[in-house]
Amino acid sequence: MEGRKLGWIPTAGHAPESGQQSRLNIEYASFREIIDTGAPLGRAVVTIIGVVAELGMRRARLEGRHIGCRPLDLDRAAILGDRRRG
């Protein structure tokens, strides 16, 4: 692996998008899943994982499930009052 730019990720799910990797000339080797994005098969596996994740998120949205963090329930008037009071 000499001469290659390598980054460490705990699992393949933490890898940046494959397009972002290629634009920045970054390769990842996940030692847990044995995936090396410097090789064609590794790039294909990361792409497939990403596609499956997108499909899962789409299905969850269609079923009405929430994706991501829930929005905070804030009292805007109280926050602005606190700011004015210092």
Summary of the structure (lengths in Angstrom):
residues: 86
radius of gyration: 20.1
end to end distance: 55.6
largest distance: 59.7
contacts: 163
relative contact order: 0.11
helix: 50%
strand: 9%
